[in-house]
Amino acid sequence: MVIDVDVVDVDVDVDVDIDLDLDPSNFLAPPHHQHSLFDTFRIKPSVASSYLNSINLGVQTAVEANSFLLTPKIPFRTVMLAATQSPRPGAYDSSYSTAVRKHNHTYGLIPPAVESIDVQVTRCLAQLAQKSNDIEKYLYLSGLRNTNIHLFYRLVVQHIKTIAPLIYTPTVGQACLQWSHNYVQPEGLYISYSDRGNIRSILDNWPERNVEITVITDGSRILGLGDLGINGMGIPIGKLALYVGCAGIRPEVTLPLTLDLGTGNKALREDPLYMGSKREKVSAQEGQEFLDELMVALNEKFPGIVVQFEDFKNPFPALERYRKRFTCFNDDIQGTGAVILAGMISAVKRSGVPVSDQRAVFFGAGSAGVGVAKQIVEFFTREGLTEDEARRCFWLVDTKGLITNDRGDKLADHKVYFSRDDNDGKQYKSLAEVVELVKPTILMGLSTIGGIFSPEILTKMATWNDRPIVFPLSNPSANSECTFEDAIQYTDGRALFASGSPFAELEFMGKRYIPGQGNNMYVFPGIGLGTILSKATEVTQSMIYASATSLSTSLTPSEVSQGLLYPDLTRIRDVSVIVAMGVIRAAQDAGVDAEPLIKDMEDDELRSWVISKMYDPNSETQRVEKEVSKGKENGIIGSHL
């Protein structure tokens, strides 16, 4: 028997005849002789693979444990073999009508009331308020995401200031520390070193057939907490939740991925509840070979996938090795650099000090610190300095003191660029000594050493500068180099402040002060969305820089008048649109874009197009109701591509 399958690609419709062996003995229920658009055939598992192979046209598939549904004549990138036993997490939504519930096979599995979104969110907030600590709230929200995904994202979008700190920093750090102990249900994909040679087959186990973006960690440097092994899975999960909530990337096209390459954390290896491989960390060479196989496998399975590396102990080699070959970036280096650069652009302008007279002391010279410094170097050069002049505006301090050419130790490769040669043979071993030497206009912290910006240092910053720039960027809050209150108090309210973790507003000398938070969520969601929508083949430095400059222009006049360095977080989806547009334009300028539809769009048209591609959990019910009313298959979800 021949089944006519209508394959709908981007620009053309193609009718394809597929010759399937529709032997009635292969079916749990006999096939119809007349095939309508939505006829389904229940197929035995024992023959399912042959049918899958027969229809290997890029048409997505999903399977269930005891039977398969074959649907002829359906659109490209839709479900040809659709699971019926376990509805998708989005199907258990109490805002769905009776008709949708019956269509989803969830009728009777949800209490009968058809609720408004407002009622749903009110209940969630009340349940959240009953939790006694942030970890309990984190676990509650994780459960909600896995059982009622659209409701979870309604909560995120409507209450981003409340929810973001619970699903990502600072709470995610504690969640990662307890990951194996609190484990309840599968989330994300784990690939172990023992899987080398078979990584592609592991990717086949991921239930979604279309993935557009993944966040990958090996857990070797989680926030400021060190090597947590597979317990670092909370990072990719939390990060991708922000991609969805802040930039409208559809949840089903995201892949949280943790690499189990062993751990150097002896306590974890000896913990009976630790769920990763209890082996020493693999060597750098072994890790590189593993990543080589992974990157090829990812791009074979999901062509054009955007890869974001996160929390690798040494992130530079992977970024340099793959950035020209695959569509990838590292948020620790590039995202952190971009978001801090955006705040720095605003701060430098408000300080009244020209870039040529800026002197920046960085305490913390790891990957994030160097990444931030290099982004600011690019800003200074665009403001008229030579690269060497810009580089010499920076003094980097690590645990051994000021980084100099003649310090006596072998510098890590990434530190060499900023190593000083003008110290006249003298070594400065503490932050206080370096601050006294440089008399900085900018004090930047990426050290994870809480309170290192002492009252004495902050007071001196206020003595030397009318508007000192103070950016304590370490996470979580306990690791912040100073608090917002200290920065305001010891600079007499004159500090231009941004932190990595959230701080509360405060009153000082009769004036209200609002802290800036240089959170990467201002840029990485927009970078991801812009990269996906432009179909960029590479994430160029110009795209990263564009994300920063776009963010710096996104403040409203009201926000500027309040002294804010970053937009109000409640506008994060609008901000992500601005950032994504900047990234798209930079990709076009660099010639790495592959989406012809938007090449000639004016900005207003492009903005509308970007918004139209964004997932909106608040309109998801209406979308599904409309599809069901038209007789379409629920669960047919469009990608961004």
Secondary structure, DSSP 8 states (H G I E B T S, - for coil): -EEEEEEE-SS-EEEEEEE----GGGBSS---SS--TT--EEE-HHHHHHHHHHTTTT------SS-EEE--S--TTS-SB---SS--GGG--TTS-HHHHHHHT-TTTS-S----HHHHHHHHHHHHHT-SSHHHHHHHHHHHHHH-HHHHHHHHHHTHHHHHHHHSTTHHHHHHHTHHHH--S--SEEEEGGGTT-HHHHHTTSS-S---EEEEE-SSS-TTS---GGGGGHHHHHHHHHHHHHH---GGGEEEEEEE---S-HHHHT-TT--S--S----HHHHHHHHHHHHHHHHHHSTT-EEEE---SS-HHHHHHHTTTSSEEEIIIIIHHHHHHHHHHHHHHHHT--GGG--EEEE--SHHHHHHHHHHHHHHHHTT--HHHHHTTEEEEETTEE-BTTSSS---GGGGGG-BS-STT----SHHHHHHHH--SEEEE-S--TT-S-HHHHHHHHHH-SS-EEEE--SSGGG-SS-HHHHHHTTTT--EEEESS----EEETTEEE--EE--GGGTHHHHHHHHHHHT-SS--HHHHHHHHHHHHT---HHHHHTT-SS--GGGHHHHHHHHHHHHHHHHHHHT----GGGTT--HHHHHHHHHHTS--GGGHHHHHHHHHHTT--TT------
